[in-house]
């Protein structure tokens, strides 16, 4: 029988690639997706589509009330920044969502311990990213320490392992890895501020990192950007 | 203007006392309560009543789906243990809820950072308790470390402070403290396995710790236990 693993699946490139890696390593995936009032709620549909693509049978979609967060990704009065220098990781942008990965990992931890899974996969990367503190290796190490002290599994010496297979990869490396594993990136969504038809804005951090990633990887970007045709 | 603080309010003795302490210290309280499919869902009504008693204007009740947890407190097929030796803290009982305080604190952290609160109050105690790992000082220290690495407030040097004013108190000391601060403990609920009318079973860990606490404190227990009249 395959070993179960909890996979955080957002609907973006990174979590899709992390899922493909977990599956290629032989784990039986249980996916978790979070609806937290994100303006790019279209990613929830992509997460569903990806779960189907990967043949994941257990897929939990968890609701977190948007009003606990103040963030440009959830708060109507805060605008998603556009054309920001994405290599400025010293400044944490307004798209930062307070304690988001802490909450996501906490849910995954509760589920993992409850179903007897030993591993949680999260597609975080600290290379081509927006400088969010909860995407960096030191955060994941601290989370693991905390989980080892605060859970039954942890204190019994069988603490949950947080797998961050993408943490040191560039976006191009992530895309090449997923491409090799057969991920259909046309199912993924990255834009923080999509149009009503789900089209990508092309100028938020997430779109810019995505576009550059495909370009650097030498792989066509299947995304439809606002006012453009498909391939970049 | 008073400084805001997030208070985790379950409806039990400990969180009610922690709330009274926070208020007596001059904080403007924002309370959070969690509905997670607990068999003792009656505590949610008590949390509402306590919020009213304390005059707390902001009180968020957050839903966490019960099916992510396997625990005697949430899972129908697992019975709440009765008449267990409650001083056996080497064994973690089946009432342990995986990652519960981790999730509760993560929510509180997201809210605190979003509303600009610097402190979270949690009524955990590691003296008269059921041996849950997420109630011990080493867990709270590790949570704080993790939060300092994973939040914008933390990396900017203004990390959230986790206040655990009861952590080293016996149950009797907690009750005496609350009594002195005017807490109406008749509004609180402790039993893990209440009858359909909300009456306390008297024999689960939580009832037994509560009863002993009032007895040791020399203060009448206002609880109606199953098959008994009010005061013990």
Interface residues (C-beta under 8 A of the other chain):
Chain A: X60 X62 X63 X65 X67 X68 X69 X70 X71 X92 X96 X97 X98 X99 X100 X101 X102 X103 X106 X107 X109 X110 X111 X113 X114 X115 X133 X134 X136 X138 X139 X142 X143 X145 X146 X147 X148 X149 X150 X151 X152 X153 X154 X155
Chain B: X60 X62 X63 X65 X67 X68 X69 X70 X71 X92 X96 X97 X98 X99 X100 X101 X102 X103 X106 X107 X109 X110 X111 X113 X114 X115 X133 X134 X136 X138 X139 X142 X143 X145 X146 X147 X148 X149 X150 X151 X152 X153 X154 X155
